[in-house]
Amino acid sequence: MRPICRAIIIVAIGMVLGLSVHGMAAEPPPPERPLTSTATAADVMVGGDGLVLSTVGQKVGYGVGLSVGQSAAKMCQPGPVDAGMLQAGFEDGLAGRARLGEQQIAQITEMFRALAQAAQSQQSESNGDAPDPAVADQSAVVGQDGLVLATLGQKIGYVFGLSIGGRVAAALGQAPIDQQALSDGIDDGLNDRSRLTKEQVDQLAVVTQAAAEQAKLEQQQQRLATAAEALAANQRSDGVIVTPSGLQYRVIAPGDGPRPAAEDWVRVHYRLAAMGGQVLDDTWRRDQSVELPVTGVFAGWQEVMQMMAAGARWEVWVPSDLAYGQQESRMGVPQNAVLHMEIELLSIEPQP
């Protein structure tokens, strides 16, 4: 077995174990990068060894694959990265799924940690070809839909690809990715070759960025249209009240305490979801109420807090322009999403 690559293991661990941050504070949008090339999606790109990239999906696929392969190769020279499983994990990450259970990922992660420690202890030895076999688990990991990770290279490849794929999906949105071009790019990147010139690779980056921006724009427009239809239908539901701002609420329990002022803090329970989506945060499930300011979260939160009385419990629908808008919150709220919340105002608290 070739020497284990400590860098790629640590990076994979960091990606798999990235912690989610709870809290509803508003966040600044990421800076936009301007396009700097005259390359267009219609240009046919011809490379070496018969490589022809004629569609946007082929250009995005090859460019992304080349970058992923090069990243894996640079972080592990040499390293046991299985190209097929790197692509399989990457595609699963793009699709937002994992064919391994949480316990399986945890077991592989622990093995990675142990292997990293073994590799570090052998770094000064010229003839240390492999980590301690007692540390490296040689048993196959069997996932869903026929996924079998039998070798260390397959395990590293799949986990690394899965982690990178999820992050690329967040960056590219629904931009088209040609699977064959992706495979070609990953293979070329892992083998330290590119069939394109540096100028062509730079043009690919521009085309990819433009495709991602177009895909995100279309996704945002669709989400806004869907949200408007959903809110229009929801306001006709029994007990739903619409405020002049467009915020909608339904009183579950009225409460008989005082109402918070803008400068107050409140102790609440809440359940948060994007309208029509899965629950993203639930303080009842965590059995832990939280203290939040009336102001400084988002506009809809400030409005509803000052209408509720202590002891009240409401169901609330917050239009995107009163919530996070085009920003993406750390809790996974999509851009331009309507928030669907259930809120219980437990008490008004003194400022911390």
Secondary structure, DSSP 8 states (H G I E B T S, - for coil): -----HHHHHHHHHHHT-----------------------TT--EE-STT-EE-SHHHHHHHHHHHHHHHHHHHHSSS----HHHHHHHHHHHHHT--SS-HHHHHHHHHHHHHHHHHHHHHTT-TT--S--TTTS--S-EE-STT-EE-SHHHHHHHHHHHHHHHHHHHHHTT----HHHHHHHHHHHHTT--SS-HHHHHHHHHHHHHHHHHHHHHHHHHHHHHHHHHHHHHTTSTT-EE-TTS-EEEEEE---S----TT-EEEEEEEEEETTS-EEEEHHHHT--EEEESSSS-HHHHHHHHH--TT-EEEEEE-GGGTTTT---TT---TT--EEEEEEEEEEE---
